[in-house]
Amino acid sequence: MSVNSSLNHLQAASVAGLSSSTRTVERAGAIAGLAGGIAMAIVGAMISFAIQESIWQTPKEIAAFLFGQAAAATPGFDAAPVIVGSLLHLALSALFGIGYALLISRVLRITTEYGAPVVGGLVYGLAIWLVAYFVVVPLLNPALLDAYAPSFIIQNLVYGTVVGLVYMVARPETYIYFVRPVRPSAPSTSAE
């Protein structure tokens, strides 16, 4: 086997292996997003308990998007809105986790060393809060603006930090390399 064909074979194997590696980015992002969403919900429940509010209020307010404002107005635990609100929260958390993974790995190509994903996650969580609190929530579900604003900031910062930590563990490659196939060189016609 010549050197050129060996290199071409190695590069073809690297390119072929890239498809499973790129799926790992999305999978790791979804896992990190779910972990961040669970951490966010736990911190939100703890803060609600500490300020003597219902721990079920936030999931019910999320579900109000589908059930109407009556779901959020019901006191205490109401199974359907709490379950639907929690599932919506986790689905959005996974989607935002995938967005984080694509941003970190493909757009910015940030290394997973030195805690860079954690800092990136912290900034990502803050960016989500800014867009959600000032743009999306007022348009889609203004009832969520009644939520304790500092709690919402803290929850988003926890979300981003946990997403960064879990992503760093779930996707430990330091850099993602994109290998482009090399065209075979023309045979040499020089006489030696």
Phi, psi and omega in degrees: 000129182284167181296317180298316181292328176294317178295317179298319178296316180297316180292323177296321178295321179295318180292319179297323180285347183293327183297317178289328179292322181289327175295331178296326178300310181294318180298314179296322178295319179295318178297314179297320179296319177296317178298317178296321179294321177294315178299319180297317180294320179295313179296320178298318178294320179296318179293317178300317178297318182295326180263014174061045172246166180292132178288348181267355187295315183296313177300324179292324178291326175294317181290341179300339176300325179260323186268348184091170185295341180296329179296321181283336183279342180291126181285152175073202183276129174229111193306306186300307180296324180293316180293312180296317178297319178293318178294320176297317179300315181292322178296315178294323178298317178295317179297317177293328176295319176295318177300319177299313182298317179295319179296311183292315188273323187257322183275303183273339181051051181277138178293153176268010178269162172063023177073012181303320178295331180290315177296318177299321178295320178299314178294320179298316178299319178294320179296319177299316180299314182302311182292317182294312187288324185259346182237299190288308184299315178299331180278317187267319186210078183300342179297331179291341178292341177290343179299150180299110188302314177299327177296318180296321177296311181300316180298319180290324176293321175296316178305307183298319180295315179294321177302314179297317180296311182292321179297321180298324179279318183287334181229076188280357179300136183286323179221153175255122180258135175253115183262128177259137180295143179264133178290140179297139180283151178293144179300141180287133180251005182283142178268132180249000000 
